Amino acid sequence: MLCGLSGTQLAYSQCEVQELVATLPDSMMGRGAALQGDVAAIGGATSVHVFERAGLVWSEVIELASPLPNPQSFGRRLAIDGDWIAVGSPGAGPNGGPFDQGRVFLFERQAGSWVASQHFGASASYENLRFGESLDMDGDRLIVGVGADAGVERAYVFENSGGTWMEMAVLEGPADDAQFLASDVQVSGDKALLSTRGDGVLRGAGWLFEFSQGEWSSASKLSVPGTTLDSDFVHASALDGDEAILTSLQQGAWLFDLSGGQNSNYCMGGLNSQGTAAAITFEGSVSILQNEFELVATGLIQHKPGLFFFGTAATQQALGNGYLCATGSVQRLSPAQLADGSASARRWIDFTGAAGGSIQPGGTAYFQYWYRDPAAGGAAFNLSDGLALVFCP
């Protein structure tokens, strides 16, 4: 849920403690940076400078170099967690070749010294993939994104087992959403956040994945309806536990509270005459005060009428050619509307109006979309899956 902070300014008493200076001059030092506790890593021209703090003094302890030739962009992206440093080299090719496929290098601190441990690329090779263009690490989990020119809509999850990092999952966005591309990645515990940047045609967005019962959930979309196509949203992202931040250089920053079960789909949509099952999601905020909440249904029948509705309880019972997922005290979001040429429909809910006024902070609402499908025969209508959302003030 998005319980936003936009344009908030914080003031701190700033004190420059020490300039970090490499033992040997490096004209490109500062190309990448990571910091955790008493360890800092700074990317340089072809290496990574590692500093450690003793008391109040930072000193360079080692200069890490790529174990492969042609260390293209080695150190452009960095992450530190405990005794591990991950180094992204998105310009590297396989075995040091110059093909921009990208590699990630792992260094481990053993007996007080940093040593090369392992390096790898993506499980599937693509030209210009630029694997390692973004990365983040938390505990024994590492997530790696790819470059914007790859045309590959995914990010890779690795886990550490006994000192060996193995690829465990590939996170992919919805096949019908052209916005998905992992230009920035964050990981915190069992949550992963992948973000995309607007390009003047498509709006940027964040995509939340969660690891539960041995697998990663499908993507939940985090977006802000007011951001324009060229607003540079998402410019930067951050994730910590149940909170995430997405930013725009032009319009500020938004804080998302994820504790309410962001985009919790349940039940199931029945197959329609197009061989697809309609799905429901939302964009914007589940903050009542922010009043920027829009329902989105996809996989419908082009130019056929339908209706959003919500209830106070969840169910799954056969109805028409599909299943009823929302029950209890049910409210229709009239009037009915036609699905557009992309077989989708949208409706903004005004929390100050009659339709949205019954939704209260802390309450859970169960949403669904009903639509006509005469070509399917039978009852000639169907329904999407269900969407359960907890709203915040």
C-alpha positions as CSV (number, residue, x, y, z in Angstrom):
1,M,0.0,0.0,0.0
2,L,1.1,3.5,-0.7
3,C,0.8,5.9,2.3
4,G,2.8,8.5,0.6
5,L,5.4,11.0,1.4
6,S,6.1,13.4,-1.5
7,G,8.8,16.0,-1.6
8,T,9.6,15.6,2.2
9,Q,12.9,17.4,3.1
10,L,15.0,16.2,6.0
11,A,17.8,18.3,7.6
12,Y,20.9,16.7,9.2
13,S,24.0,18.1,10.9
14,Q,26.6,17.2,8.4
15,C,30.3,16.5,9.3
16,E,32.8,15.4,6.7
17,V,34.8,12.8,8.5
18,Q,37.4,11.7,6.0
19,E,38.1,11.7,2.2
20,L,38.5,8.1,0.9
21,V,41.8,8.2,-1.1
22,A,43.1,5.1,-3.0
23,T,46.6,4.0,-2.4
24,L,47.3,4.3,-6.1
25,P,45.8,7.1,-8.1
26,D,42.6,6.1,-9.9
27,S,41.1,8.7,-12.3
28,M,37.6,7.0,-12.3
29,M,37.4,6.2,-8.6
30,G,33.8,6.8,-7.5
31,R,32.1,5.0,-10.5
32,G,30.3,2.8,-8.0
33,A,29.9,2.7,-4.2
34,A,28.6,0.5,-1.4
35,L,28.7,0.8,2.3
36,Q,27.9,-1.4,5.3
37,G,29.1,-0.9,8.8
38,D,32.9,-0.6,8.8
39,V,33.4,-1.7,5.1
40,A,33.2,0.6,2.1
41,A,33.7,-0.4,-1.6
42,I,34.4,2.2,-4.3
43,G,34.5,1.3,-8.0
44,G,37.4,2.6,-10.1
45,A,38.5,2.4,-13.7
46,T,39.2,-1.3,-13.7
47,S,39.1,-2.3,-10.0
48,V,37.3,-1.9,-6.7
49,H,38.9,-0.2,-3.8
50,V,37.9,-1.7,-0.4
51,F,38.2,0.5,2.7
52,E,37.8,-0.6,6.3
53,R,37.3,1.6,9.4
54,A,39.3,1.2,12.6
55,G,38.1,3.6,15.2
56,L,37.4,6.8,13.3
57,V,40.0,6.2,10.5
58,W,39.2,4.7,7.1
59,S,42.1,3.0,5.2
60,E,42.2,1.1,2.0
61,V,42.9,-2.6,2.7
62,I,42.8,-4.0,-0.8
63,E,42.2,-3.2,-4.4
64,L,40.1,-5.9,-6.0
65,A,40.7,-6.8,-9.6
66,S,38.7,-8.8,-12.1
67,P,40.0,-12.4,-12.4
68,L,39.1,-12.2,-16.1
69,P,40.7,-10.1,-18.9
70,N,38.8,-7.1,-20.4
71,P,37.2,-6.0,-17.1
72,Q,34.6,-3.9,-18.8
73,S,32.7,-1.7,-16.3
74,F,34.0,-3.8,-13.4
75,G,32.8,-2.1,-10.2
76,R,30.1,-0.1,-11.8
77,R,27.6,-1.7,-9.4
78,L,28.5,-2.8,-5.9
79,A,26.8,-4.4,-2.9
80,I,28.1,-5.5,0.5
81,D,26.6,-7.7,3.1
82,G,28.6,-9.2,6.0
83,D,31.7,-10.9,4.6
84,W,30.7,-10.7,1.0
85,I,31.2,-8.0,-1.7
86,A,29.3,-8.4,-5.0
87,V,30.8,-6.6,-8.0
88,G,28.7,-6.0,-11.1
89,S,30.5,-5.9,-14.5
90,P,27.7,-5.3,-17.0
91,G,30.2,-4.8,-19.9
92,A,32.0,-8.1,-19.5
93,G,31.5,-11.0,-21.9
94,P,31.8,-14.7,-21.2
95,N,35.4,-15.6,-20.1
96,G,36.4,-12.0,-20.5
97,G,35.0,-11.5,-24.1
98,P,33.7,-8.0,-25.1
99,F,30.1,-8.9,-25.7
100,D,28.3,-6.9,-23.0
101,Q,26.6,-10.0,-21.6
102,G,27.7,-9.1,-18.2
103,R,29.0,-10.9,-15.1
104,V,28.9,-10.6,-11.3
105,F,32.0,-11.3,-9.2
106,L,31.8,-12.4,-5.5
107,F,34.6,-11.7,-3.1
108,E,34.6,-13.1,0.4
109,R,36.4,-12.0,3.5
110,Q,38.4,-14.9,4.9
111,A,40.6,-14.6,8.0
112,G,40.5,-10.8,7.6
113,S,41.4,-10.8,3.9
114,W,39.2,-10.3,0.8
115,V,39.6,-13.1,-1.8
116,A,38.0,-13.8,-5.1
117,S,35.4,-16.5,-4.6
118,Q,33.1,-17.0,-7.6
119,H,31.9,-15.2,-10.8
120,F,29.0,-16.0,-13.0
121,G,26.7,-14.7,-15.7
122,A,23.0,-15.2,-16.4
123,S,21.8,-18.8,-17.0
124,A,20.6,-17.7,-20.5
125,S,22.9,-15.6,-22.6
126,Y,21.7,-12.6,-24.6
127,E,23.8,-10.1,-26.6
128,N,23.8,-6.8,-24.8
129,L,22.1,-8.3,-21.7
130,R,24.4,-6.3,-19.4
131,F,23.8,-8.7,-16.5
132,G,24.9,-6.8,-13.4
133,E,23.7,-3.4,-14.5
134,S,22.0,-3.3,-11.1
135,L,22.3,-5.6,-8.1
136,D,21.6,-5.8,-4.4
137,M,22.4,-8.2,-1.6
138,D,20.8,-9.1,1.7
139,G,22.1,-11.9,3.8
140,D,22.5,-15.0,1.7
141,R,20.4,-13.6,-1.2
142,L,21.6,-11.7,-4.2
143,I,19.4,-10.2,-6.9
144,V,20.8,-9.1,-10.3
145,G,19.2,-6.9,-12.9
146,V,20.0,-6.4,-16.6
147,G,20.5,-3.4,-18.9
148,A,17.7,-1.3,-20.5
149,D,18.8,-2.3,-24.0
150,A,18.6,-6.0,-23.4
151,G,14.9,-6.3,-24.3
152,V,14.7,-9.1,-21.6
153,E,12.1,-8.6,-18.9
154,R,13.6,-10.3,-15.9
155,A,16.0,-10.3,-12.9
156,Y,17.9,-13.1,-11.4
157,V,17.9,-14.4,-7.8
158,F,21.0,-16.2,-6.3
159,E,21.4,-17.7,-2.9
160,N,24.4,-18.7,-0.9
161,S,24.7,-22.2,0.3
162,G,27.9,-23.1,2.1
163,G,29.9,-20.5,0.3
164,T,28.6,-21.3,-3.2
165,W,26.2,-18.9,-4.9
166,M,23.6,-20.6,-7.1
167,E,20.9,-19.2,-9.3
168,M,17.6,-20.0,-7.7
169,A,14.9,-18.1,-9.6
170,V,14.2,-15.7,-12.5
171,L,11.8,-13.0,-11.7
172,E,9.6,-12.0,-14.7
173,G,6.9,-9.4,-15.0
174,P,3.4,-9.9,-16.5
175,A,3.7,-11.0,-20.1
176,D,1.0,-8.5,-21.1
177,D,2.7,-5.4,-19.5
178,A,5.3,-3.8,-21.7
179,Q,6.5,-1.6,-18.8
180,F,8.3,-4.4,-17.0
181,L,12.1,-4.2,-17.3
182,A,14.4,-4.5,-14.3
183,S,16.4,-1.3,-14.5
184,D,17.0,-1.2,-10.7
185,V,16.7,-4.0,-8.1
186,Q,16.4,-4.1,-4.3
187,V,16.1,-7.1,-1.9
188,S,15.2,-7.1,1.7
189,G,14.5,-10.4,3.5
190,D,11.9,-12.3,1.4
191,K,10.9,-9.3,-0.7
192,A,12.4,-8.1,-3.9
193,L,11.6,-4.8,-5.7
194,L,12.3,-4.3,-9.4
195,S,11.8,-0.9,-10.9
196,T,11.5,0.5,-14.4
197,R,12.0,4.1,-15.6
198,G,9.5,6.0,-17.8
199,D,10.7,6.6,-21.3
200,G,8.3,9.2,-22.7
201,V,5.9,6.5,-23.9
202,L,5.4,4.2,-20.9
203,R,5.2,5.2,-17.3
204,G,7.7,3.8,-14.9
205,A,6.7,1.5,-12.1
206,G,7.9,-0.7,-9.3
207,W,7.3,-4.4,-9.2
208,L,7.1,-6.3,-5.9
209,F,7.9,-10.0,-5.5
210,E,7.7,-12.0,-2.3
211,F,9.2,-15.4,-1.4
212,S,6.9,-17.7,0.4
213,Q,6.6,-21.4,0.8
214,G,9.6,-22.1,-1.4
215,E,8.7,-19.9,-4.4
216,W,8.5,-16.3,-5.5
217,S,5.1,-14.7,-6.0
218,S,4.0,-13.1,-9.2
219,A,4.7,-9.4,-9.6
220,S,2.6,-6.8,-7.9
221,K,2.7,-3.4,-9.5
222,L,3.5,-0.2,-7.5
223,S,2.8,3.0,-9.4
224,V,1.5,6.5,-8.9
225,P,-1.2,7.6,-11.3
226,G,-0.2,11.3,-11.3
227,T,3.3,10.7,-12.7
228,T,3.6,11.8,-16.3
229,L,5.1,9.6,-19.0
230,D,8.4,11.6,-19.1
231,S,8.7,12.3,-15.3
232,D,11.8,10.1,-14.8
233,F,9.7,7.9,-12.5
234,V,11.2,5.6,-11.3
235,H,14.6,7.3,-10.9
236,A,15.7,5.5,-7.7
237,S,14.3,2.9,-5.4
238,A,14.9,1.6,-1.9
239,L,13.5,-1.4,0.1
240,D,13.6,-2.2,3.8
241,G,11.3,-4.8,5.3
242,D,7.7,-3.7,4.7
243,E,8.6,-0.2,3.3
244,A,9.7,0.9,-0.2
245,I,10.5,4.2,-1.8
246,L,10.2,5.1,-5.4
247,T,11.4,8.5,-6.7
248,S,11.0,10.9,-9.5
249,L,13.5,13.8,-10.1
250,Q,10.7,16.0,-11.2
251,Q,7.9,15.1,-8.8
252,G,9.4,13.9,-5.5
253,A,9.3,10.6,-3.7
254,W,6.6,8.1,-2.6
255,L,6.7,5.8,0.4
256,F,4.9,2.5,0.0
257,D,3.8,0.5,3.1
258,L,3.8,-3.1,2.0
259,S,2.5,-4.6,5.2
260,G,-1.1,-4.8,4.1
261,G,-0.5,-7.5,1.5
262,Q,0.1,-5.4,-1.7
263,N,-2.0,-6.7,-4.6
264,S,-3.1,-9.9,-2.9
265,N,-4.9,-11.9,-5.7
266,Y,-6.9,-14.9,-4.8
267,C,-9.7,-17.1,-6.2
268,M,-9.5,-17.6,-10.0
269,G,-10.9,-16.3,-13.2
270,G,-12.6,-18.7,-15.6
271,L,-11.3,-19.1,-19.1
272,N,-13.2,-17.0,-21.6
273,S,-13.8,-17.3,-25.4
274,Q,-10.4,-15.9,-26.1
275,G,-8.7,-18.7,-24.1
276,T,-7.6,-16.3,-21.3
277,A,-8.6,-15.7,-17.7
278,A,-9.3,-12.1,-16.8
279,A,-7.2,-10.6,-14.0
280,I,-7.7,-7.7,-11.7
281,T,-5.1,-5.4,-10.1
282,F,-4.7,-1.8,-9.2
283,E,-2.5,1.2,-9.6
284,G,-1.7,4.1,-7.2
285,S,-2.3,4.2,-3.5
286,V,-4.4,2.4,-0.9
287,S,-4.2,5.5,1.2
288,I,-7.7,7.0,1.8
289,L,-6.2,10.5,2.3
290,Q,-4.2,10.3,-0.9
291,N,-7.3,9.3,-2.9
292,E,-5.3,8.0,-5.9
293,F,-6.6,4.5,-6.4
294,E,-7.5,3.0,-9.8
295,L,-8.7,-0.5,-10.5
296,V,-7.5,-2.3,-13.7
297,A,-8.9,-5.4,-15.3
298,T,-7.1,-7.2,-18.2
299,G,-7.8,-10.2,-20.4
300,L,-11.4,-9.2,-21.0
301,I,-13.4,-9.3,-24.3
302,Q,-12.8,-6.3,-26.5
303,H,-15.7,-3.8,-26.6
304,K,-18.0,-5.9,-24.4
305,P,-19.6,-4.4,-21.3
306,G,-18.5,-5.1,-17.7
307,L,-18.6,-3.8,-14.2
308,F,-16.2,-3.5,-11.2
309,F,-17.6,-4.4,-7.8
310,F,-16.3,-5.1,-4.3
311,G,-17.5,-6.9,-1.2
312,T,-16.7,-7.3,2.5
313,A,-15.8,-11.0,2.3
314,A,-13.9,-13.4,0.1
315,T,-15.4,-16.5,-1.4
316,Q,-15.0,-18.9,-4.4
317,Q,-18.2,-20.3,-5.8
318,A,-19.2,-21.1,-9.4
319,L,-21.1,-18.3,-11.1
320,G,-21.7,-17.9,-14.9
321,N,-18.7,-19.2,-16.8
322,G,-16.3,-18.5,-13.9
323,Y,-16.3,-17.9,-10.1
324,L,-17.6,-15.4,-7.7
325,C,-14.8,-14.2,-5.5
326,A,-16.3,-11.2,-3.6
327,T,-19.3,-11.5,-1.4
328,G,-20.8,-10.1,1.9
329,S,-22.1,-6.6,1.5
330,V,-21.5,-6.0,-2.2
331,Q,-21.3,-2.7,-3.9
332,R,-21.3,-2.2,-7.7
333,L,-19.1,0.5,-9.2
334,S,-21.6,1.8,-11.7
335,P,-22.0,2.6,-14.5
336,A,-21.0,-0.4,-16.6
337,Q,-18.2,0.2,-19.1
338,L,-16.9,-1.3,-22.3
339,A,-13.5,-3.0,-22.5
340,D,-11.1,-1.1,-24.7
341,G,-9.2,-2.4,-27.8
342,S,-6.6,-3.9,-25.6
343,A,-9.3,-6.0,-23.8
344,S,-8.8,-4.0,-20.5
345,A,-10.9,-1.7,-18.4
346,R,-10.1,0.9,-15.7
347,R,-12.0,2.7,-13.0
348,W,-10.8,5.3,-10.5
349,I,-12.5,5.2,-7.1
350,D,-13.1,8.4,-5.3
351,F,-12.8,7.7,-1.5
352,T,-14.7,10.9,-0.8
353,G,-17.7,9.9,-3.0
354,A,-20.6,7.5,-2.6
355,A,-18.8,4.6,-4.3
356,G,-15.6,4.7,-2.3
357,G,-16.9,6.2,0.9
358,S,-17.7,2.8,2.5
359,I,-14.0,1.8,2.3
360,Q,-12.3,2.8,5.6
361,P,-8.7,2.9,6.9
362,G,-7.7,-0.5,8.3
363,G,-10.5,-2.2,6.4
364,T,-10.2,-4.9,3.8
365,A,-12.1,-4.8,0.5
366,Y,-12.5,-7.7,-2.0
367,F,-12.6,-6.5,-5.7
368,Q,-13.7,-8.3,-8.8
369,Y,-14.7,-7.5,-12.4
370,W,-17.8,-9.0,-14.1
371,Y,-18.0,-9.0,-18.0
372,R,-20.1,-10.2,-20.9
373,D,-18.7,-13.0,-23.1
374,P,-21.5,-14.1,-25.5
375,A,-19.1,-16.0,-27.8
376,A,-18.3,-18.4,-25.0
377,G,-21.9,-19.7,-24.8
378,G,-23.2,-21.1,-21.5
379,A,-24.2,-18.2,-19.2
380,A,-22.5,-15.7,-21.7
381,F,-20.7,-13.9,-18.8
382,N,-17.5,-14.4,-16.8
383,L,-15.5,-12.9,-14.0
384,S,-11.9,-12.0,-13.2
385,D,-10.0,-13.4,-10.2
386,G,-10.3,-11.6,-6.9
387,L,-8.2,-8.9,-5.3
388,A,-8.0,-8.4,-1.5
389,L,-6.6,-5.1,-0.3
390,V,-6.1,-3.6,3.2
391,F,-6.5,0.2,3.1
392,C,-4.5,2.7,5.2
393,P,-5.3,6.2,6.5
